[in-house]
Each structure stands twice: as C-alpha cells, then as structure tokens.
C-alpha cells in the first residue's frame, strides 16, 4: 500500500512529510505503458504533487496541480493531487526513452528539458485557481520543487524524490520534504543538512528500511516526532466518467458524431489522465443534447444547454468571428 506520514523534528522547528508511493507509481506506469525514463519522471511528479498538497493546501476539497512544461522530448508532465491522498497524472509522450546519464541514472532531466514549473491551487467549490511558477532548474523534479518552495513560498526546504525500476517495473518509489519553520534553530538546520548529505539515495534506503526508519535516520539527533497516528493511504485515482466522456464528444458537431456512429457504431473515448478507455454507444452519443450554438464559420462550440458558458458574448472565436449568445 502507498501511504503518507507527517511529523516534526527539532522541537517543532522542522516539518517532515514523507510518502511511499511504490504501488501507485507502478499503477501509473502500467496504465500509461511508460518507459523507465518516463515512469521515473511521472513517478517523481506524482509523489511531489502529493507532498506539496500537504504543504500548500488547507481545505480537503482543494486540489493541487504540479505541471512541468519543458522543451524536452517527454513533452511535459503533470500531476493532480489532493489532501485525501488521491493523485492522477500523465506524461505527454510516455513512450520516450533516453540513454542513461554518465552516472548510470535515468535521464529524467533530459527528458523534461528546460522551461517552467507551474503549481496551481484550485479552491473548489469556491474561488478562482491560484497559479505560480518558476523556471525549471534541471528537470530532475526534486530540485525544481525545492526552488519553487524557496522562490514562490519563501520556505527553505529539502526535497528527496526517487523512483527505482527493475525489469521495466517500479519496485521502489517515494519522497520526503523537510522544511524549516519560522522557529527553527540554526544548529538544528545545520545538523539536518549534514544528515541529508550523509544519507545517500532515497530508493537505496527504501530497499533496506521502512519509511519511518528513514525519517528517524534523516532526523538523527533532532528528536523526530511522528504526528500521523494512522498513515494516510495514497492511491492513483482519476475522476473520469461516462458523463465526462460524453461532454468531450459534445465538442464534435452533430454531423461528426453521426459519422462516428455510421462508421464504427459508436466512439472510443480515452482519458489522458489515466488512459482508461470507454466505449460510447450510438444510443449514448445520440443522447447528447442538440440545443447548442456553434460558430457559423468554423463550427466551434460556443454554447450548450445545461452547461457552463464556454465563451463570452462578443469575444473572438478561434476563427476571428465575434461570438453571439442567446439572452
């Protein structure tokens, strides 16, 4: 089972959040049929998203999106996580494979490339999403999240992330965030830094130690205190559904939808988040409401009965035509 632990060290001066994400990252790899390089990038991003959600979110209904928009061959990586322990995500091109780095490790940084790391906090069901971003440091994910916390949140942090594969499958995956709180003493921070330098690779430690043992090792001499009475279960979980698949098909014109039915007897909808495939029957497709308004020039969907307005009155359509909606 994948799970998350929370704790404090140095008399409350250091916050500790850690997760073993082996099971959920292997599920993500299998769902997307990802190569080892893509699986490592996705796994680190999923784990980082879960850890960050417990740093930045307050309300159980809020969600956090961690998005790497790099110029590397992977084409971007994204994770969506919440305080309930659920996470979903994908790499745009999970089939990408790169040669290992000179040190033999997977070249995640080369796969992601240079660009931006964006963090979006969605405060559902109230308020607008809040977004902030920083430049990607090296694409290795942990260092990029560390920079984000330092620049955007002004929080000094150490972030450890790792994904280890054998035979193309994920056998160890996890992450730790250690953060200096306002009352942290300099001596405690110096000891923590020394502990981290002496620690080595997270996935190597996970081969011989439990997560709680790892935290005691990282916080040696700092009186680590576990706050999580029961570990929080973590899972790869998507919110896709037949209803949302039909909503996506509604963007096709009625003529295009009829063509799908005539040629194939229905349509297959694939969720990009989890790669789940759904077959939409002719009856389901024809149940999509026909009360809609489209651009007379390019047929872009402007409005559909019962759905939120997709584009505002007098805005410009993609083709340049001014939008006209019903009163």
MINU-201476 format. One line per field, with one value per residue (C-alpha): z, y, x. Coordinates in nm, 3 decimals. Layout:
BEGIN
up = Z | ... .
north = Y | ... .
east = X | ... .
end
This chain:
BEGIN
up = 0.000 | -0.078 | 0.222 | 0.366 | 0.707 | 0.874 | 1.162 | 1.333 | 1.446 | 1.645 | 1.894 | 1.618 | 1.414 | 1.120 | 0.935 | 0.785 | 0.518 | 0.359 | 0.128 | -0.003 | -0.347 | -0.493 | -0.559 | -0.711 | -0.931 | -1.067 | -1.145 | -1.328 | -1.524 | -1.624 | -1.716 | -1.948 | -2.062 | -1.978 | -2.048 | -1.747 | -1.816 | -1.850 | -1.549 | -1.333 | -1.442 | -1.387 | -1.057 | -0.914 | -1.027 | -0.876 | -0.548 | -0.547 | -0.608 | -0.312 | -0.081 | -0.196 | -0.141 | 0.229 | 0.236 | 0.042 | 0.074 | 0.370 | 0.268 | 0.196 | -0.121 | -0.267 | -0.536 | -0.638 | -0.992 | -1.050 | -1.415 | -1.586 | -1.919 | -2.056 | -2.404 | -2.366 | -2.571 | -2.296 | -2.389 | -2.034 | -1.716 | -1.491 | -1.162 | -0.984 | -0.609 | -0.301 | 0.076 | 0.051 | -0.079 | -0.437 | -0.732 | -1.108 | -1.382 | -1.712 | -1.932 | -2.274 | -2.453 | -2.220 | -2.491 | -2.488 | -2.387 | -2.339 | -2.282 | -1.913 | -1.782 | -1.746 | -1.383 | -1.498 | -1.368 | -1.574 | -1.763 | -1.627 | -1.658 | -2.026 | -2.087 | -1.924 | -2.050 | -1.978 | -1.929 | -1.646 | -1.339 | -1.262 | -0.941 | -0.944 | -0.631 | -0.711 | -0.430 | -0.515 | -0.494 | -0.419 | -0.554 | -0.859 | -0.902 | -0.785 | -1.004 | -0.953 | -1.149 | -1.156 | -1.414 | -1.425 | -1.258 | -1.411 | -1.474 | -1.206 | -1.020 | -0.660 | -0.714 | -0.911 | -0.628 | -0.382 | -0.592 | -0.619 | -0.241 | -0.192 | -0.455 | -0.452 | -0.090 | 0.080 | 0.260 | 0.297 | 0.213 | 0.128 | -0.117 | -0.181 | -0.458 | -0.615 | -0.846 | -0.895 | -1.163 | -1.224 | -1.537 | -1.652 | -1.340 | -1.043 | -0.732 | -0.509 | -0.520 | -0.257 | -0.142 | 0.158 | 0.221 | 0.522 | 0.587 | 0.817 | 1.013 | 1.149 | 1.493 | 1.361 | 1.528 | 1.319 | 1.492 | 1.411 | 1.046 | 1.025 | 1.169 | 0.929 | 0.634 | 0.749 | 0.789 | 0.436 | 0.285 | 0.459 | 0.371 | 0.007 | -0.238 | -0.111 | -0.316 | -0.194 | 0.165 | 0.085 | -0.012 | 0.348 | 0.569 | 0.630 | 0.573 | 0.946 | 0.984 | 0.701 | 0.876 | 1.202 | 1.001 | 0.830 | 1.160 | 1.367 | 1.672 | 1.612 | 1.819 | 1.540 | 1.644 | 1.431 | 1.412 | 1.189 | 1.417 | 1.116 | 0.786 | 0.512 | 0.229 | -0.114 | -0.445 | -0.816 | -0.873 | -1.169 | -1.184 | -1.539 | -1.615 | -1.897 | -1.840 | -1.884 | -2.192 | -2.346 | -2.256 | -2.454 | -2.752 | -2.745 | -2.890 | -3.215 | -3.443 | -3.468 | -3.822 | -3.698 | -3.419 | -3.667 | -3.885 | -3.586 | -3.542 | -3.911 | -3.950 | -3.615 | -3.440 | -3.163 | -3.038 | -2.804 | -2.552 | -2.385 | -2.066 | -2.092 | -1.711 | -1.654 | -2.005 | -1.925 | -2.243 | -2.262 | -2.545 | -2.613 | -2.786 | -3.058 | -2.806 | -2.562 | -2.833 | -2.960 | -2.604 | -2.618 | -2.615 | -2.955 | -2.809 | -2.884 | -3.065 | -3.287 | -3.486 | -3.834 | -3.986 | -3.811 | -3.613 | -3.276 | -2.989 | -2.821 | -2.602 | -2.497 | -2.292 | -1.931 | -1.941 | -1.826 | -2.090 | -2.282 | -2.439 | -2.358 | -2.567 | -2.820 | -2.751 | -3.060 | -3.176 | -3.283 | -3.640 | -3.552 | -3.566 | -3.283 | -3.056 | -3.029 | -2.749 | -2.652 | -2.391 .
north = 0.000 | 0.351 | 0.583 | 0.921 | 1.020 | 1.360 | 1.464 | 1.731 | 1.748 | 1.985 | 2.079 | 2.178 | 2.371 | 2.130 | 1.994 | 1.647 | 1.496 | 1.162 | 0.912 | 0.562 | 0.574 | 0.248 | 0.089 | 0.392 | 0.486 | 0.130 | 0.155 | 0.484 | 0.330 | 0.033 | 0.245 | 0.464 | 0.188 | 0.425 | 0.362 | 0.363 | 0.725 | 0.843 | 0.635 | 0.794 | 1.145 | 1.074 | 0.897 | 1.181 | 1.431 | 1.229 | 1.193 | 1.559 | 1.663 | 1.459 | 1.600 | 1.958 | 1.921 | 1.866 | 2.177 | 2.421 | 2.309 | 2.369 | 2.256 | 1.885 | 1.982 | 2.178 | 2.029 | 2.096 | 2.064 | 2.026 | 2.085 | 2.064 | 2.245 | 2.168 | 2.158 | 1.802 | 1.505 | 1.394 | 1.687 | 1.782 | 1.601 | 1.680 | 1.557 | 1.647 | 1.569 | 1.633 | 1.603 | 1.289 | 1.100 | 1.071 | 1.160 | 1.124 | 1.230 | 1.163 | 1.236 | 1.373 | 1.122 | 0.822 | 0.619 | 0.847 | 0.671 | 0.830 | 0.683 | 0.685 | 0.968 | 0.923 | 0.813 | 0.538 | 0.701 | 0.761 | 1.090 | 1.247 | 1.599 | 1.549 | 1.410 | 1.707 | 1.974 | 2.346 | 2.556 | 2.631 | 2.453 | 2.568 | 2.498 | 2.560 | 2.555 | 2.502 | 2.607 | 2.409 | 2.479 | 2.840 | 3.096 | 3.108 | 2.888 | 3.040 | 2.978 | 3.045 | 2.931 | 2.921 | 2.828 | 2.462 | 2.418 | 2.088 | 1.884 | 1.629 | 1.729 | 1.733 | 2.028 | 2.208 | 2.171 | 2.291 | 2.604 | 2.660 | 2.649 | 2.886 | 3.141 | 3.128 | 3.036 | 3.162 | 2.829 | 2.673 | 2.304 | 1.986 | 1.758 | 1.396 | 1.201 | 0.869 | 0.601 | 0.273 | 0.019 | -0.341 | -0.525 | -0.220 | -0.217 | 0.021 | -0.160 | 0.141 | 0.495 | 0.765 | 1.115 | 1.332 | 1.706 | 1.857 | 2.223 | 2.486 | 2.650 | 3.007 | 2.897 | 2.658 | 2.698 | 2.738 | 2.448 | 2.215 | 2.318 | 2.261 | 1.910 | 1.837 | 1.946 | 1.715 | 1.426 | 1.474 | 1.487 | 1.163 | 0.989 | 0.892 | 0.791 | 0.759 | 0.449 | 0.277 | 0.337 | 0.211 | -0.126 | -0.192 | 0.045 | 0.129 | 0.486 | 0.560 | 0.430 | 0.658 | 0.958 | 0.877 | 0.848 | 1.184 | 1.348 | 1.184 | 1.398 | 1.615 | 1.422 | 1.326 | 1.309 | 1.124 | 1.315 | 1.072 | 0.830 | 0.631 | 0.652 | 0.825 | 0.577 | 0.705 | 0.592 | 0.665 | 0.777 | 0.952 | 1.142 | 1.045 | 0.903 | 0.820 | 1.157 | 1.346 | 1.139 | 1.241 | 1.604 | 1.575 | 1.423 | 1.716 | 1.937 | 1.741 | 1.862 | 1.656 | 1.557 | 1.437 | 1.237 | 1.072 | 0.986 | 0.808 | 0.604 | 0.518 | 0.417 | 0.249 | 0.203 | 0.439 | 0.601 | 0.519 | 0.789 | 0.774 | 0.968 | 1.137 | 1.136 | 0.762 | 0.611 | 0.450 | 0.359 | 0.391 | 0.279 | 0.524 | 0.352 | 0.506 | 0.549 | 0.733 | 0.961 | 1.048 | 1.135 | 1.443 | 1.748 | 1.913 | 2.255 | 2.427 | 2.725 | 2.692 | 2.934 | 2.970 | 2.986 | 2.720 | 2.522 | 2.576 | 2.506 | 2.832 | 2.728 | 2.411 | 2.391 | 2.290 | 2.355 | 2.648 | 2.914 | 2.819 | 3.158 | 3.506 | 3.733 | 3.940 | 3.752 | 3.642 | 3.284 | 3.097 | 3.191 | 3.561 | 3.591 | 3.781 | 3.549 | 3.595 | 3.405 | 3.374 | 3.614 .
east = 0.000 | 0.119 | 0.097 | 0.198 | 0.340 | 0.370 | 0.593 | 0.801 | 1.161 | 1.385 | 1.110 | 0.870 | 1.125 | 1.130 | 0.826 | 0.853 | 0.626 | 0.710 | 0.545 | 0.599 | 0.436 | 0.564 | 0.225 | 0.054 | 0.351 | 0.368 | -0.004 | 0.056 | 0.344 | 0.131 | -0.172 | 0.033 | 0.271 | 0.556 | 0.922 | 1.158 | 1.261 | 0.900 | 0.792 | 1.064 | 0.962 | 0.594 | 0.653 | 0.859 | 0.595 | 0.308 | 0.496 | 0.598 | 0.238 | 0.116 | 0.383 | 0.319 | -0.054 | 0.020 | 0.236 | 0.017 | -0.347 | -0.576 | -0.927 | -0.991 | -1.178 | -0.885 | -0.664 | -0.305 | -0.171 | 0.203 | 0.291 | 0.631 | 0.624 | 0.967 | 1.116 | 1.245 | 1.119 | 0.879 | 0.653 | 0.555 | 0.448 | 0.152 | 0.006 | -0.317 | -0.325 | -0.537 | -0.532 | -0.745 | -0.441 | -0.563 | -0.343 | -0.355 | -0.118 | 0.048 | 0.346 | 0.256 | 0.481 | 0.523 | 0.697 | 1.005 | 1.325 | 1.667 | 2.009 | 2.111 | 2.328 | 2.702 | 2.650 | 2.413 | 2.095 | 1.783 | 1.800 | 1.482 | 1.623 | 1.699 | 1.352 | 1.176 | 1.415 | 1.414 | 1.104 | 0.862 | 0.731 | 0.376 | 0.185 | -0.191 | -0.407 | -0.776 | -1.006 | -1.318 | -1.604 | -1.520 | -1.274 | -1.054 | -0.746 | -0.419 | -0.116 | 0.254 | 0.556 | 0.934 | 1.193 | 1.290 | 1.629 | 1.738 | 1.421 | 1.510 | 1.188 | 1.316 | 1.550 | 1.278 | 1.025 | 1.290 | 1.341 | 0.967 | 0.923 | 1.217 | 1.114 | 0.736 | 0.664 | 0.982 | 1.018 | 1.362 | 1.318 | 1.500 | 1.316 | 1.410 | 1.236 | 1.316 | 1.177 | 1.365 | 1.270 | 1.369 | 1.267 | 1.075 | 0.854 | 0.857 | 0.982 | 1.054 | 0.921 | 0.891 | 0.963 | 1.039 | 1.004 | 1.185 | 1.106 | 1.247 | 0.964 | 0.997 | 1.123 | 1.389 | 1.727 | 2.042 | 2.211 | 1.920 | 1.924 | 2.299 | 2.256 | 1.971 | 2.184 | 2.465 | 2.219 | 2.086 | 2.435 | 2.528 | 2.200 | 2.255 | 1.982 | 1.626 | 1.543 | 1.860 | 1.748 | 1.396 | 1.547 | 1.651 | 1.447 | 1.084 | 0.966 | 0.955 | 1.312 | 1.421 | 1.268 | 1.448 | 1.772 | 1.722 | 1.628 | 1.903 | 1.978 | 1.669 | 1.411 | 1.175 | 0.809 | 0.553 | 0.225 | 0.037 | -0.145 | -0.261 | -0.074 | -0.276 | -0.344 | -0.242 | -0.386 | -0.381 | -0.739 | -0.900 | -1.229 | -1.317 | -1.664 | -1.903 | -2.069 | -1.741 | -1.658 | -1.990 | -1.918 | -1.595 | -1.775 | -2.020 | -1.746 | -1.774 | -2.051 | -2.372 | -2.267 | -1.927 | -2.092 | -2.329 | -2.031 | -1.870 | -2.186 | -2.218 | -1.853 | -1.781 | -2.114 | -2.002 | -1.683 | -1.397 | -1.307 | -0.964 | -0.890 | -0.549 | -0.513 | -0.544 | -0.557 | -0.893 | -1.081 | -1.459 | -1.685 | -1.967 | -2.257 | -2.470 | -2.752 | -2.524 | -2.385 | -2.731 | -2.834 | -2.607 | -2.839 | -2.875 | -2.963 | -2.633 | -2.485 | -2.177 | -1.971 | -2.127 | -1.779 | -1.569 | -1.834 | -1.656 | -1.897 | -1.999 | -2.290 | -2.476 | -2.794 | -2.734 | -2.359 | -2.150 | -2.088 | -1.775 | -1.710 | -1.841 | -2.058 | -1.859 | -1.537 | -1.350 | -1.387 | -1.073 | -1.154 | -1.191 | -1.571 | -1.744 | -1.943 | -2.321 | -2.501 | -2.869 | -3.002 .
end
